Amino acid sequence: MNTILDTSMFWGKFLYYFLESLVYRIIPKKKKNVAGEIVLITGAGSGLGRLLAITSGSLGAILVLWDINEEGNMETRPMTKEKGDVKVFAYTCNYFKAFLPAMLKANHGHLVCISSIAGVVSINGLSDYCASKFAAFGFSESLYLELRLLQKSNVTATIVCPYFINTGMFDGCATRDPLLLPILGQEHFAQKVSNAILEEQVYSIMPTFLHVALLLKQEVNHDFSIILVMCEQTGMDTSVASLTGQEKAGEVQTENERTHL
């Protein structure tokens, strides 16, 4: 009897949360207010980190900017103030101090991981990059699960998995189908990430077609054939064949640059 009851409760909850997710696809969740909140951004000295800092500053957040590039970080600081009087604190850091215990103590906070579609789907020619992004995705997802199981914790998380972004790291990458798999613009990406945070989305995968790709991978990919067909159709099998952004002037990219897809 207990087995029947437990099974019925499971499917009931599954159906409820499935329908809830569909509703939120049509009607976005109400955005939370981050004015006065402390937002710490790593890699704020350039690229996506800088754009996220500017976007967060326009929302009234108190900014803490970290980067190993002191000059770039200091250039970002006045940019965040262009749309209003924003409190900004910039620090040169090449390490990451643990602040989760403080969040748990305050029972308040939001962790954001910029992973990649390379963290959930293999990409030809990027085995090392995929490994790092799979690790980031797995770590963030398992950490979020632990936070949810605490039940009383109001610390949440957002995991962002985009396709290629035109930041310079992936210069030369091409897409065969720009309608399904466009190379993402930096400002568009920053705005999408901001919306995901304000709506407290756990996963933000872009572009939309990648949701279909992940579904096919999990449900009908018994011998990897569907992935091969999808890669050939969209050009993912040769998307990095003409890659020029991995190395510049013969130098391997810094770890800070490699955090941005």
Beta strands, then each sheet from edge to edge (+ up, - down):
strand 1: 38-42
strand 2: 62-67
strand 3: 88-92
strand 4: 109-114
strand 5: 155-162
strand 6: 203-206
strand 7: 247-248
strand 8: 251-252
sheet 1: 1+ 2+ 3+
sheet 2: 4+ 5+ 6+
sheet 3: 7+ 8-
end
